[in-house]
């Protein structure tokens, strides 16, 4: 036994040897097994093991029985051990009730899913709340579910099911990836999963939508309420004339439930009309028609001829053709691309408002809807105008059709634009023209004769009109230099690029000292036409801006732009806004991150985010969120040169008050620190910058060396604090130095210079030279100083003249070099042409040589064939020559034989034992071949071979 326990002994019997060797014919011979090769597979090893087992059974059957018994005992011990290990695990505790016994929610805490399905069939509307007892979100939502059930328990059956108990049917049949899960059933339709905010009011609102998916429209006022809503609406017209259920009504009812199943936000609203007079207002005549209302595009009727009238097709048709005026956003708080996907669509206006889903009226949303309708009403649609009047609670007859009329019936907007308008403006201080004239009244008119400004009946101009007239007025200001006087002077001039024809400007001079302000604290200067904020607190060196008409609209709403200016603004700008609504009661954290104050009584906030332009603007939190403030905010963003300032988000500066050596700068304290009357060294860093912390000890040593009263060492975390674009950097760390009284000459620390304490000191001392201090510059220069300055300027002039002479000499040398280069280029072109001709000649020679080579090849083939033929002929001739020589030799032998023929008989008798040859080869002609003919023929062939 070679593998099982050693080799067999020499006293084994011959029978065993025959068995082992396969009957005496095996390669082993003596019955021993060959050792297993090293690369043998597991199948080969298994076969060898079976052979070993069979040999052991034949030789030692008692050992095999013992091995089997040992294996059985091992299996029993292993099974016993495993069974004991299961008993060590403590069984799960039986579940307990998740809701209290007094709760209106039926709690199936043992996961009785079959019982829930049984009672669901007997109820009209059922809410199933699947929970896990350990889930914190389930524990939080439990209170909200009880609150909603307390309001709807008499109409809706609320059932809670423990879907985590391992022995319950819910755990075995349902495989949820998250908890809690809310499913609603309306009779046999469902499940409708709710994925909205887990708040009682939102859950109750959604349940009520499932209970009544269709809104009944009985009157004209409710029809206008339905059509003026910001959400898209689908109306179905069905006549219940003696029929309990008209054809198609059940399908339309199911489509409303299907919409809630696909869109838990309930974006598309469904209503039903039974009055044929109301249906005529929508041009609906036939019962069973489905109407999709759209504010700005043509409203649609469901095409029954093209699509099957099914619930899924109705929802698909409505969702694909709907208009989105305002869109609600409900981020779930986790990682999501919801906001990112919406911001990619373009500039976005986010409105955070407190929203109660159960409230019947929402005045603030009505104002926002009015703003959105006017903003997108590019064609001044009559239906939209009627809906706007309804939102403004103006009595308007609705007996006419609400279907949009042809464009020819729309009001003539050219007449509105032709009306003259005027505004009184205060010219910016520091302007060259404002030295003699301070107040001008600018008017826009269509006649060359002008109009008389100051009339009470003349309306005020819009912002766009006044922006254009101000630009043209400043271009035409030279005209007024010839008519400056103490009285009001007027002039009418033609516009250069505005759509209006003429502008009228009437200006009068007012002594600067005599200008009075009504309110010195607020600095408001009022004129009969409008009111403007003064810049009396600004210094003369502060650059002024062109006054905007809407600057004080918040204080004087009557000065605001007219509705005709804001209407259709989205079509007159390249920065069209998408308007989004968010519930500030749930998502105020997002508002705070976008710039809203953390402590406020009214949670209302508006912001514009433009990702493409990397701009972020917020509406002043001090202003109330209402219609005219939103219109002004949107218009200021839409104009070409927006007066809005980019909002900068920074960290709280209160947490850095304890630091003294290094001043921590934030967005709010940036200007205060940088513009102070001393040198400032600012370090830009970030928390994620690994190299930045290694510079802390250097800046601490620098702050200890430099005097604190004349030098400030500061740093700013740019990852948490936004700065104006001109102060942003593209790499970290970055060091900027702002010299005292020369803040406009800030210097950046060289990037290739190591940041060490000696290098920083040399850098600061080099750029903080006191010779350029403002007090030295402000002093009156002396005559000698002026002469030296003039000499210096003269030296500069002479130096520039010498430089000009050098440049001229270089220019002439460049001209000469140009001529040389042109000559070289011409010679190169000639060489190129010559080489091209040589190339063509060589190509011709190459073609001739190729032809000659082909001819030589053909000739060589012919000669080789002829040589082969000659070789064959030569061989034939040699053979014939050999035969001739043999014949000659034979003839010679014959001649010699004649001499010996005289005595042939004695010779035969003398040799009786010599038998005669059996056969003698004969030559052609019957002559026998001599005995040496074969040898002669072989020698001739050798000679021929040697010759060849």
Residue, then its C-alpha position, 0 to 999 in steps of 0.5 A: x500500500x503505497x499511499x494508504x499506510x506504506x508499501x506491501x511486504x515481500x510475503x504477500x501471496x500471489x493472489x494478492x499480487x494478481x489482484x493488485x496488478x490487475x491479473x498479473x498484467x498491470x505495470x506495477x507488477x508486484x501489486x504496489x501502487x505508483x505514487x500520485x503525481x504532483x499535478x494530479x487533479x482532485x478527481x484523480x485523487x478521489x479515484x486513488x482514495x477509493x482504490x485505497x479504500x477497496x484495498x483496505x476492505x479486502x486486506x483489513x475489513x476490521x479497519x474499514x468497519x472501525x473507520x465507518x463507526x468513527x465517522x458516524x460518531x463524529x457526525x452525531x457529536x457535530x449535530x448535538x453541538x449545533x443543536x445546543x448552539x441554537x438553544x443559546x440564542x434568546x428568542x425574540x420578545x413578543x411584540x407589544x402595541x405600538x399605539x395606545x389603546x385609546x388611539x383611533x388607529x387600529x394597531x395590528x402589532x403582530x403583523x396580521x396582514x391578512x386581517x388588514x386585507x379583510x377589513x380593508x374590503x369593507x371600508x371605502x377609504x383605508x390608510x395602512x401605516x407600516x412601521x418598525x418598532x425600533x425605527x425612530x422615524x416611525x416613532x416620530x410619525x406615530x404622533x402625526x398619524x394619531x393627530x390625522x386619525x383624530x380628525x378623520x376617524x369617522x370617515x377613514x379607517x386607520x390601520x397600523x401594521x408591525x412589519x418587523x415581527x419575524x413571525x408575522x405575515x407582513x414581514x413574510x409577504x412585504x419587503x420594504x426598504x425603509x420605514x414608515x410606509x403609508x398606503x391608501x386605498x379608495x375602495x378597490x383602487x390602490x395602493x396609493x403610496x404617500x411620500x410627502x412630508x410626515x406632518x399631520x396637516x400634509x397627511x390629512x390633506x392627502x387623505x382628503x384628496x384621496x377621499x374626494x379626488x374630484x372637485x365639484x364646480x357648481x358656479x362661475x365664481x368657483x370656476x374662476x377659482x379653479x382656473x386662476x389657481x397656480x396648479x394645472x387643472x383638468x375639468x370633465x363635463x358630465x351630464x347627470x340627466x336621469x343617469x346615476x353614472x354617465x358614460x366615462x365618469x368612472x374612468x375620469x374619477x379613476x384618473x384622478x386617483x391614478x394621478x395621486x398614485x403617480x404624483x404624491x404632491x397632487x400637482x394636477x387638480x381634477x374637477x367636474x362640471x355638470x352645468x352645461x352653461x358653465x361648460x359653454x364658457x369652456x367651449x365644452x358641448x358634449x358630455x364626457x369631454x375632458x378639458x386641460x386648462x393652460x394659462x398662456x398656451x392654447x387649452x386642450x380637449x382630450x382627443x378621444x379619436x387618437x387615444x383610448x379613454x382610460x385613466x392612465x391615458x388621461x393622466x399621461x395626456x395631462x402631465x405631458x401637456x400641462x403648464x407649470x406656473x409655480x412649483x412646490x419643492x419638498x426636499x426630503x433632507x437626505x442626499x438628493x439631486x432635487x435642488x441641483x436639477x432645478x437650478x440647472x434649468x436656469x435662474x430660480x426664484x425661491x419663495x419660502x412662505x408659511x403654508x397650511x395645506x388645510x386652509x381654504x384661502x391663501x392670500x399670499x399665494x394668490x399674490x404670488x400667483x398674480x405676479x407669476x401670471x403677469x410675469x409670463x403674460x407675454x401676449x396680454x391674453x384676455x383670459x389671463x387678464x380676467x383671471x387676474x381681475x378675479x384674483x384682485x377681487x374685482x367684479x368682472x362679468x364671466x358671461x363671455x367665453x373663457x377660451x382665448x380669442x384671436x389676437x385681433x381682439x386683444x387690446x392695442x398695446x401701441x396706443x398704451x405705449x404712445x401715451x406720454x409720461x414724465x419723471x422728475x430726477x435728481x442728477x448725480x452729484x459730481x456730474x459735470x452738468x450738475x454743477x449748473x443744473x440739479x433738478x430735471x424733469x424728463x418726459x417721453x413723448x411721440x411728437x417733436x413739439x414736446x409736452x408740458x411737464x408737471x401736469x397732473x394728468x401725465x402718468x409716470x414713466x416705467x423704469x425701462x423708459x426712464x433708463x433709456x431717456x437718462x442715457x440719451x439725456x447724458x449723451x445730449x447734455x452738451x446742448x444745455x450748456x448754451x441755455x443755462x439760466x436761473x429759470x427752467x429751460x426745456x429742450x426736445x431732442x430725438x432719441x438715438x436708440x430707444x423705441x420712442x421718438x422724442x425726449x423732453x428735458x426741463x432743468x432748473x438750477x438750484x443752489x446747493x446750499x439751498x437744497x433742503x431735505x424734509x427728513x434729515x435722518x432718512x435723507x429723503x428729497x421729495x418733488x411733485x413727481x417722485x421721491x429719491x434718496x439723497x447721498x448727502x452723507x457720502x463724500x465728494x470722492x464717492x462715485x455716484x450712480x445713475x438714479x433708479x426710479x424704483x429705489x424708494x418703491x418700498x417707502x412709496x408704493x405709488x411710485x412703483x412701476x405700472x402693471x403694463x411694465x411688468x406684464x410679460x417681462x419674462x419674454x423681454x429678458x434673457x434671465x427668465x426666472x423659474x419660480x419655486x415655493x417651499x414651506x418655511x415651516x418645514x424647510x426654514x433651514x434651507x432659507x437660513x443657508x441662503x441668507x435668511x435671518x435665523x431669528x424672525x417672527x414671520x418666516x417669509x423669505x425670497x431669494x434668486x439663485x443663478x448658478x450659471x452666473x454664480x450670483x445670489x440675491x436676496x430680498x431685503x428681510x426688512x421688507x414684507x413679502x408682497x406683490x409689489x416688492x416681488x415685482x420690483x425684486x424680479x425687475x431689478x434682477x431682469x435689467x441689464x445692469x442690475x442694481x441688486x448686490x450679490x449676497x455674501x454668506x459668511x460665518x458668525x463673527x461673534x465666535x472670534x472675539x477672544x482672538x487678539x494676535x491674529x484677527x479672524x475676518x468674516x464676511x461682515x467684518x471684511x471691510x472694517x478690518x481691511x479699510x482701517x488706518x493701518x497696514x493689514x496682512x491677510x491670509x486666505x485659508x480653508x479647513x480642508x487645506x492641509x498646508x495652511x495650518x503649518x503657517x500658523x506659528x509663522x503668523x503668530x511670531x509675525x504678530x508678536x514682532x509687529x506693533x499692534x497699533x500700526x499693523x494687523x495680521x488677519x486671516x479669513x476662511x474662504x470656504x465659510x465666508x464669501x467675498x466680492x469677486x475682486x477679492x477672491x483668490x484661485x489658490x490656497x494659501x494666499x497672502x495679500x498685503x493692504x498698505x495703510x492709506x493705500x488700500x487700492x495698491x494691495x500686493x499679493x505675496x509671490x507664489x514662488x517665494x517660500x513663506x517664512x518669517x524673514x521673507x514675510x518681514x522683507x515683503x512687508x517692509x518693501x511695500x509699506x514705504x512711508x515715502x508714499x504716505x498720504x500726508x506727504x502727498x497732500x502737502x503743497x509742493x514747493x517751486x523747487x519741487x515743481x522744477x525737479x518734477x519738470x526736469x524729471x518729466x523732461x528726462x522721461x520724455x527724452x528717455x521715451x524719445x530715445x526708446x522711440x528711436x530704438x524702436x524705429x531702428x528695430x523696425x527698419x532692421x525688421x523690414x530688412x530681415x523681412x526682405x531677406x526672408x522673402x528672398x529666401x522664400x522665393x529661392x526656396x520656392x524655385x528649389x521646390x519647383x526644380x526638385x519637383x521636376x527632378x522627381x517627375x524625371x526620376x519617376x519616369x526613369x523608374x517606370x522605364x526601368x521597371x518595364x526593362x526589368x519585366x522584359x529581362x524577367x520574361x527573357x530569363x524565363x524563355x532561356x531557362x526553358x530552352x536550357x531545359x530542352x537542351x539538357x533533355x536533348x543532350x541526355x538523349x544524344x549521350x545515350x545514343x552515343x553510348x549505344x553506338x560505342x557499345x555497337x562498335x565494341x561489339x563489332x570489334x569482338x565479332x571481328x576477333x571472334x572470327x579468328x577463333x571460330x576455327x576450333x570451337x568444339x575442343x573448347x567445349x569438351x575441355x570444359x564439360x562442367x561449365x554450363x551455358x548461360x541461360x540467357x544473354x542480352x542481345x543488341x538491337x538486330x539480335x546480336x548478343x551483348x558482350x559480357x563487359x557491355x554493362x560495365x562499359x555502359x555504367x562507365x559511360x554514364x559516370x562520365x556523362x554525369x561528371x561532364x554534366 
